[in-house]
């Protein structure tokens, strides 16, 4: 749908004092995305030009928005915030459309359909002001303004100024408006601070329009979709709703969750059909999981790629790394810092892979550390083996080529290369490359021996 002749103004200047974190709530993440980006992305999808009114920690807010929107959104500073009406007054010089969509920046659950419905009603009724309301008589759910209708007029009474019966006036103001620009230009400067907060309220424009006989229309939306966030508890509630929406979507795509309420999943995660997600799994931003995979309990995948038919066993971590198809990871494995695991590889109990590449069909099943290493295909790494990859000044690289067998408790001191078809025995220390003699090269498929230090003896 195309929304025409509308400019959006996002209110994003507040200090978030009820969070008690000294941080703008708009920078808090909900399912991996900053709160403010839910609104700016929605407006981008609707192709509505947008101005954000910023104030508290505005440099950080602008940085997040610019990074996500390639600096396509404009900003206006509200230097000394004096309420929502004052924020609109600050944005007034930027108005370039005949209808101004005003929306709070702390409403991450709004679907596009709510804004579309508001726009359609506004156009159909030729309204001066249209705004979203929701049925909610529970005053404990937040400080929402109440809709008061008397003798054919309508007004919004802010929570601190409302002393009526919430069951009688059971609709609340959502904080989403479309206002005719000419009306705004004529009346925004007439707002006063005669209220409990001593602020200029945008909501007073509704009363002014109604009393002067302008058309005022409303659109109703479910409360869970228009929730604002003013406390950490409300942030938690909103994230539960967004996470439930996301999990419900993936269930519809053929993904099974064993205990869905215990799973943390970010918004941009992708999961293939037939995959099973166990309890207490964390699937964080940037993760892509193939088809028919199994992710067992208490594992974390962050910006991870997992190929089809792979299994991640309990308590494993894959971060900023990729795993191929038909691989087995864990339990208690840690793969991180841009590591790559090939198809049909096995990375087992208490194995850490750091900045390394493990090719197809290679295995490291027990108590191993491989850092800054390239392990070829069909390589077996014995239990307790480590690459000693730091020389005291910088990291060095280890290469273990195809079809090699590295025995248990080996220490491989980088930089070193272990050639193809090499066999090492338990307890070996490898500190230099092995050069091949002509006699060795003429031996039929005999494994190469490496320089070893074993029981204080040097064996070639």
C-alpha positions in Angstrom: 0.0 0.0 0.0 1.2 3.5 -0.8 0.6 6.3 1.8 0.6 9.6 0.0 1.2 13.1 1.1 2.3 12.1 4.6 5.4 13.0 6.5 6.3 11.2 9.8 7.6 12.8 13.0 9.0 10.4 15.5 9.2 11.5 19.1 12.6 10.3 20.4 13.9 12.9 22.7 12.9 11.7 26.2 15.3 11.0 29.0 13.9 7.6 29.9 14.1 8.4 33.6 11.8 5.5 34.6 14.3 3.0 33.2 16.8 4.2 35.9 19.7 3.2 33.7 21.1 6.6 32.6 20.7 5.3 29.0 18.1 6.2 26.4 15.5 3.4 26.3 15.4 3.8 22.5 18.9 2.1 22.4 17.7 -1.0 24.3 17.4 -4.0 22.1 14.3 -6.1 21.7 15.0 -9.4 20.0 18.3 -8.1 18.7 17.0 -4.8 17.3 17.2 -1.4 18.9 13.8 -0.2 20.0 13.8 3.0 17.9 14.5 1.0 14.7 11.2 -0.8 15.0 9.5 2.5 14.3 11.9 3.8 11.6 11.9 0.5 9.8 8.1 0.5 9.8 8.0 4.0 8.3 10.6 3.0 5.7 8.6 0.0 4.6 5.6 2.3 4.2 7.8 4.8 2.2 6.9 7.7 4.5 9.6 10.4 4.7 10.6 10.7 8.4 12.0 13.3 10.8 13.1 12.2 14.3 13.0 14.7 17.1 16.0 13.8 19.3 17.3 15.1 22.6 18.8 12.9 25.3 21.8 11.0 24.0 20.9 12.2 20.6 24.4 11.4 19.1 23.9 7.7 20.0 20.3 7.6 18.8 21.3 9.3 15.5 24.2 6.9 15.0 22.0 3.8 15.3 19.4 5.2 12.9 21.9 6.5 10.4 23.7 3.1 10.3 20.5 1.3 9.7 19.0 3.7 7.2 22.0 5.0 5.3 21.4 8.6 6.6 18.0 8.9 4.8 16.2 10.1 8.0 16.4 13.7 9.1 16.8 14.9 12.7 15.6 17.9 14.7 17.1 18.6 18.2 14.7 19.3 21.1 17.3 21.1 23.3 15.1 21.6 26.3 12.3 19.1 26.2 9.0 20.5 27.3 6.6 17.8 26.2 5.2 16.3 23.0 3.6 19.5 21.8 7.0 21.3 22.1 8.6 18.4 20.1 6.2 19.0 17.3 6.9 22.8 17.4 10.6 22.0 17.1 9.9 19.8 14.0 7.5 22.4 12.4 10.2 24.0 10.1 10.7 20.6 8.4 7.1 20.0 7.4 6.8 19.3 3.7 3.6 17.3 3.4 -0.1 18.1 4.0 -0.5 15.5 6.6 1.8 14.9 9.5 2.0 11.4 11.1 3.2 11.8 14.7 4.3 8.6 16.5 6.1 7.8 19.7 9.5 6.1 19.3 9.0 3.6 22.1 6.3 1.4 20.4 8.1 -1.6 18.9 5.0 -3.9 18.4 3.0 -1.7 16.0 2.2 -3.6 12.8 2.1 -1.7 9.5 -1.7 -2.4 9.3 -2.4 -0.1 12.2 -0.8 2.9 10.4 -2.5 1.9 7.1 -5.9 1.7 8.8 -5.3 5.1 10.4 -4.3 6.7 7.1 -7.4 5.2 5.3 -9.8 6.4 7.9 -8.2 9.9 7.9 -8.5 10.2 4.1 -12.0 8.7 4.0 -13.4 11.1 6.6 -11.4 14.1 5.5 -10.4 14.4 9.1 -8.3 17.2 10.7 -7.0 14.8 13.3 -7.1 11.0 13.3 -5.5 9.0 16.1 -5.3 5.4 17.4 -7.0 4.3 20.5 -7.2 0.9 22.4 -9.6 -0.6 24.9 -8.0 -0.9 28.3 -9.6 -0.1 31.6 -6.6 -1.4 33.7 -4.7 1.6 35.0 -1.8 -0.5 36.2 -0.6 -1.2 32.6 1.0 2.2 32.2 0.4 6.0 32.2 -1.8 6.2 29.1 -4.0 9.2 28.4 -7.8 8.4 28.6 -10.3 9.1 25.9 -13.1 11.2 27.3 -16.3 11.8 25.2 -18.9 14.2 26.4 -21.8 15.8 24.6 -20.4 14.9 21.2 -16.9 16.2 21.9 -13.7 14.2 22.4 -10.5 14.9 24.3 -7.5 13.0 25.6 -6.8 13.5 29.3 -3.3 12.5 30.4 -2.9 10.0 33.2 -1.7 12.4 35.8 -4.7 14.7 35.1 -7.3 12.0 34.9 -9.6 11.6 37.9 -12.5 9.9 36.4 -13.6 6.2 36.2 -11.3 4.1 34.0 -14.1 1.6 33.3 -16.4 4.4 32.1 -13.7 5.9 29.9 -12.2 2.6 29.0 -10.2 3.6 25.8 -6.7 4.9 26.0 -4.6 7.0 23.6 -1.9 5.0 21.7 0.3 7.9 20.8 -0.1 7.7 17.0 -1.7 10.6 15.1 -2.2 12.0 11.6 -2.8 15.7 11.8 -3.6 18.1 9.0 -0.6 20.4 8.5 -2.6 23.6 8.2 -4.3 22.9 11.5 -0.9 22.3 13.1 0.5 25.5 11.7 -2.4 27.5 13.1 -2.8 25.9 16.6 0.5 24.3 17.7 1.7 27.6 19.1 -1.5 28.0 21.2 -0.8 25.1 23.5 -0.3 25.9 27.2 1.4 24.1 30.1 -1.7 24.1 32.3 -1.4 20.5 33.5 0.2 18.3 36.1 3.5 17.9 34.2 3.8 21.6 33.3 4.4 20.6 29.7 3.0 21.3 26.2 0.8 18.3 25.3 0.1 17.3 21.7 -3.0 15.6 23.0 -4.5 19.1 23.7 -4.9 19.5 19.9 -7.6 16.9 19.9 -9.7 18.9 22.3 -9.1 22.1 20.4 -10.1 20.5 17.1 -13.2 18.9 18.6 -14.4 22.2 20.3 -13.9 24.1 17.1 -15.9 21.7 15.0 -13.2 20.0 13.0 -13.5 16.4 12.1 -11.7 14.1 14.6 -11.6 10.3 13.9 -10.3 7.3 15.8 -9.1 3.9 14.9 -9.0 1.0 17.4 -6.1 -1.3 17.8 -5.3 -4.2 20.2 -3.5 -3.1 23.3 -0.6 -5.5 22.9 0.2 -3.9 19.5 0.3 -0.3 20.8 2.1 -0.9 24.1 4.6 1.9 24.9 7.7 1.2 27.0 8.6 3.3 29.9 10.1 0.8 32.4 12.3 -2.2 32.2 9.3 -4.4 33.2 7.4 -3.1 30.2 10.5 -3.7 28.0 10.5 -7.3 29.2 6.8 -7.7 28.4 7.2 -6.3 24.9 10.1 -8.6 24.2 8.1 -11.7 25.3 5.4 -10.7 22.8 7.8 -10.1 20.0 9.7 -13.3 20.7 6.4 -15.3 20.8 5.4 -13.7 17.4 8.8 -14.8 15.9 8.6 -18.3 17.3 5.0 -18.7 16.0 6.2 -17.6 12.6 8.9 -20.3 12.5 6.6 -22.9 13.8 4.5 -22.1 10.7 7.6 -22.7 8.6 8.1 -26.3 9.9 10.4 -25.6 12.9 9.8 -27.5 16.1 10.5 -26.0 19.5 10.5 -28.3 22.5 9.9 -25.6 25.1 9.2 -22.5 23.1 8.9 -20.2 26.2 12.5 -20.8 27.2 14.0 -20.0 23.8 15.6 -16.6 23.0 15.4 -15.8 19.3 16.3 -12.6 17.6 14.3 -11.0 14.8 16.7 -11.7 11.9 17.4 -15.4 12.6 16.7 -17.8 9.8 15.8 -21.5 10.3 15.2 -24.3 7.8 12.2 -26.6 7.8 12.5 -29.8 9.9 14.9 -28.3 12.4 14.4 -29.0 16.1 15.2 -26.4 18.7 15.6 -27.7 22.3 15.0 -25.8 25.6 16.9 -22.7 26.7 18.6 -22.2 23.3 19.8 -18.7 22.4 19.6 -17.9 18.6 21.1 -14.5 18.3 21.3 -11.9 15.5 22.8 -13.0 12.2 22.3 -16.7 12.7 21.2 -18.9 9.8 20.3 -22.6 10.4 19.8 -25.1 7.6 17.1 -27.8 7.2 16.7 -30.8 9.5 19.2 -29.6 12.1 19.1 -30.3 15.8 20.1 -27.7 18.4 20.1 -29.2 21.9 19.6 -27.5 25.2 21.5 -24.5 26.6 23.4 -23.9 23.3 24.1 -20.4 21.9 24.4 -19.5 18.2 25.4 -15.9 17.6 25.9 -14.7 14.0 26.4 -18.4 13.2 25.8 -20.4 10.0 24.8 -24.1 10.4 24.5 -26.3 7.3 21.7 -28.8 6.7 21.4 -32.0 8.8 23.9 -30.8 11.4 23.6 -31.3 15.1 24.7 -29.0 18.0 24.8 -30.9 21.3 24.1 -29.3 24.7 26.0 -26.3 26.1 27.8 -25.5 22.9 28.7 -22.0 21.5 29.0 -21.1 17.8 29.8 -17.4 17.4 30.8 -15.5 14.3 31.6 -18.8 12.6 30.1 -21.3 10.1 29.5 -25.0 10.2 28.9 -27.2 7.2 26.3 -29.9 6.5 26.1 -33.2 8.4 28.4 -31.9 11.1 28.3 -32.7 14.8 29.2 -30.1 17.4 29.6 -30.5 21.2 28.6 -31.0 23.8 30.4 -28.1 25.5 32.2 -27.1 22.3 33.2 -23.5 21.6 33.6 -22.4 17.9 34.3 -18.7 17.6 36.2 -15.8 16.0 35.5 -16.5 12.3 36.1 -20.2 12.3 34.9 -22.6 9.6 34.0 -26.2 10.1 33.6 -28.4 7.0 30.9 -30.9 6.0 30.8 -34.1 8.0 33.2 -32.8 10.6 33.0 -33.6 14.3 33.9 -31.1 17.0 33.3 -32.8 20.3 33.4 -32.5 24.1 35.2 -29.4 25.5 36.9 -28.5 22.2 37.6 -24.9 21.4 38.1 -23.7 17.8 39.4 -20.2 17.4 40.1 -18.4 14.1 40.6 -21.7 12.5 39.4 -23.8 9.5 38.6 -27.4 9.9 38.0 -29.2 6.5 35.5 -31.9 5.7 35.4 -35.3 7.6 38.0 -34.2 10.2 37.4 -34.9 13.9 38.5 -33.4 17.2 36.4 -35.2 19.7 37.8 -34.5 23.1 39.5 -31.7 25.2 41.3 -29.9 22.3 42.3 -26.3 21.5 42.9 -25.4 17.9 43.7 -21.7 17.4 44.9 -20.0 14.2 45.0 -23.4 12.5 44.1 -24.9 9.2 43.3 -28.5 9.5 42.8 -30.4 6.2 40.3 -33.1 5.4 40.1 -36.6 7.0 42.3 -35.5 9.9 42.0 -37.0 13.4 43.0 -34.8 16.3 43.6 -36.8 19.5 42.3 -35.9 23.0 44.2 -33.2 24.8 46.0 -31.8 21.7 46.6 -28.0 21.5 48.1 -25.6 19.0 50.5 -23.3 20.8 49.6 -20.3 18.7 51.1 -17.3 20.5 54.8 -16.8 20.7 54.7 -14.0 23.3 54.4 -11.2 20.7 51.9 -12.3 18.1 49.8 -15.2 16.9 51.3 -17.8 14.6 49.6 -20.3 12.3 49.5 -24.1 12.2 48.8 -26.2 9.2 47.9 -29.9 9.4 47.4 -31.4 6.0 45.0 -34.1 4.8 44.7 -37.6 6.1 47.0 -37.0 9.1 46.6 -38.6 12.6 47.6 -36.4 15.6 47.9 -38.5 18.7 46.6 -37.6 22.2 48.2 -34.8 24.3 50.2 -33.3 21.4 51.5 -29.8 21.6 51.9 -28.2 18.2 54.1 -25.1 18.5 53.3 -22.6 15.7 54.4 -21.7 13.1 54.5 -25.2 11.8 53.2 -27.3 9.0 52.4 -31.0 9.3 52.4 -32.6 5.9 49.8 -35.0 4.5 49.5 -38.6 5.8 51.5 -37.7 9.0 51.2 -39.9 12.1 52.2 -38.6 15.5 52.2 -40.6 18.8 50.8 -39.6 22.1 52.6 -36.9 24.0 54.4 -35.5 21.0 55.7 -31.9 20.9 56.0 -30.6 17.3 58.1 -27.4 17.0 59.4 -27.4 13.5 58.5 -28.6 10.0 59.7 -32.0 8.8 61.7 -32.1 5.6 61.5 -35.3 3.6 64.4 -37.3 2.5 64.5 -39.1 -0.9 64.4 -42.4 1.0 61.2 -41.4 2.7 59.6 -40.2 -0.5 60.3 -43.6 -2.1 58.6 -45.5 0.7 55.2 -46.8 -0.3 52.6 -44.8 1.5 54.5 -44.9 4.8 53.4 -42.1 7.2 55.8 -39.3 7.7 57.4 -39.1 11.1 57.7 -35.7 12.7 60.3 -34.1 15.0 59.2 -35.2 18.5 60.3 -34.6 22.1 59.0 -37.4 24.1 60.4 -38.3 27.6 63.2 -35.8 27.1 64.5 -37.7 24.0 64.6 -36.3 20.5 63.3 -38.9 18.0 63.3 -38.5 14.2 
